[in-house]
């Protein structure tokens, strides 16, 4: 089933993003954890795709396990990076074999060791081109990423907003935002997209901080601003990692609560494969639905 239909059944949706482990034992451990995750009834689970397609086979395996064994909707990430158009079609065909028909279309990061994205020979330069190609393949649900504070490489909020609209017009069914730490930035961006004529669901991405160094590094990569109050409080706990992670989770839960009050279409949790954040965010969304 296309994930976009879930938004017609009930809102807000609750979804989770997981990353594939790099070892066979790690994969088996994640499969065991996924059985516990399923008990929290996520509407769908997305599975990331390593830089340059480094985890393409594991992404397919984990996505297939979610779809077939757990009976949940899986959304496999797919990037332009390091792939020809033919290879993209092969990846999609492999996902279809696993019963996976929902894809997060991304440009992707440069391959390991490189600092700039280079268009692969016979490949795609931008995510919008990948969206168009996936649309032509028929029968796929397509999501795209969104950047509430503008894409980090663009450096221009309005230009980034125009690119976002182009991806949706190309055939995206819904948008999942990159994580943000200031709800006002997301709400402004959501409203700007609506003013620009966007009618597809816009899902809020949430990443609980586990420490100041971690969240600062992630924010720099994604172009997100770290509020002074959050940075200050995390710094206080820098010698107490468990307290820092607990504070970061409480902060994220406050974000979720406020976003639900603002009528967001869904909450997408960048869970970092951590069960505690999944359990608590799921409970908060469930209460809100009643």
C-alpha positions, -999 to +999 in steps of 0.1 A: +000+000+000+012+035-008+020+053+025+002+084+012-031+066+018-023+063+055-028+101+058-064+097+046-071+071+073-058+090+102-036+119+112-011+124+127+009+095+115+038+081+135+068+068+117+104+058+124+137+060+106+163+033+111+197+027+097+210-006+085+239-022+105+272-029+088+276-065+100+255-097+096+252-099+134+241-063+136+214-071+110+201-100+131+201-078+162+181-051+145+156-077+132+151-088+168+147-052+179+122-045+151+099-071+166+098-049+197+094-017+177+064-032+159+046-034+192+045+004+193+025+004+160+044+028+138+025+036+106+056+030+086+093+026+090+120+041+067+154+025+062+183+046+052+208+041+024+245+045+029+266+071+011+272+059-024+247+030-019+271+013+005+242-004+023+219-010-007+216-048-001+211-044+036+185-017+031+166-041+008+169-069+034+157-048+063+129-032+043+118-066+031+117-079+067+096-050+078+072-054+049+069-092+048+076-105+083+062-077+104+034-066+081+043-029+084+048-005+055+085-001+047+099+029+029+134+023+015+157+053+010+172+055-025+199+080-036+213+093-068+248+091-055+271+067-074+243+051-094+235+050-131+199+051-142+201+014-150+213+006-115+185+027-100+160+006-119+177-026-107+175-014-071+138-006-075+132-040-091+149-057-061+127-038-036+096-048-055+106-084-051+106-078-014+071-063-016+084-028-009+067-001-030+074+031-011+107+050-017+123+081-002+139+098-032+171+116-022+201+130-040+224+116-013+257+125+002+290+124-016+307+090-014+330+084+015+363+104+012+347+130-011+335+164-001+313+174-031+286+156-050+294+147-085+268+136-110+274+099-117+279+090-154+245+082-169+230+091-135+209+119-119+222+152-106+192+162-084+166+144-064+139+160-086+152+140-115+151+108-095+114+116-085+105+119-122+122+086-130+104+068-102+071+083-113+076+068-147+082+034-133+046+033-121+031+018-090+055+034-065+048+056-035+073+085-034+084+107-005+110+134-006+130+152+021+123+187+032+145+214+048+127+238+071+157+261+074+168+257+038+191+232+023+226+235+037+242+237+003+218+262-011+223+289+015+191+306+003+158+298+020+136+310-009+156+291-035+154+260-013+117+264-010+113+266-048+133+234-052+110+218-026+079+227-046+096+214-078+101+179-062+065+178-052+053+189-086+075+162-101+054+135-084+062+133-047+033+120-026+044+135+007+074+153+024+094+143+055+114+171+069+150+170+080+152+173+117+149+207+134+152+219+169+131+251+167+094+244+160+089+279+147+112+272+118+092+241+108+058+258+111+070+288+091+083+265+064+051+244+064+030+275+060+052+288+032+048+255+013+010+257+017+011+293+004+031+280-026+002+256-034+016+224-018-013+201-008+006+169+000+012+159+037+042+175+053+057+154+081+078+168+109+112+150+115+124+148+151+158+138+164+163+136+202+197+149+212+220+126+231+247+152+238+259+186+227+287+174+205+264+149+186+235+174+180+259+202+170+276+179+145+243+167+130+229+202+129+259+215+110+255+187+084+218+194+080+217+232+082+197+232+114+201+258+141+207+246+177+188+269+201+209+286+227+188+272+256+193+236+243+230+241+238+234+256+272+215+229+290+233+201+272+266+217+280+257+215+317+254+177+313+285+171+292+301+151+321+269+130+326+260+113+292+229+096+306+215+129+319+223+146+286+204+120+266+175+121+291+173+159+287+175+156+249+146+132+249+125+154+271+132+183+248+122+163+218+090+152+235+081+188+242+087+195+205+063+166+195+036+178+219+037+213+206+037+201+169+007+179+175-011+208+190-003+227+158-020+200+137+010+185+119+003+157+094+028+133+111+058+128+133+088+110+118+113+100+145+150+098+137+153+071+163+190+061+159+177+026+165+169+035+202+138+019+217+131+043+245+125+073+223+103+052+200+082+040+230+076+075+244+070+093+211+046+066+201+027+069+233+024+107+229+011+104+194-014+077+205-028+099+233-032+128+209-052+108+184-079+100+210 
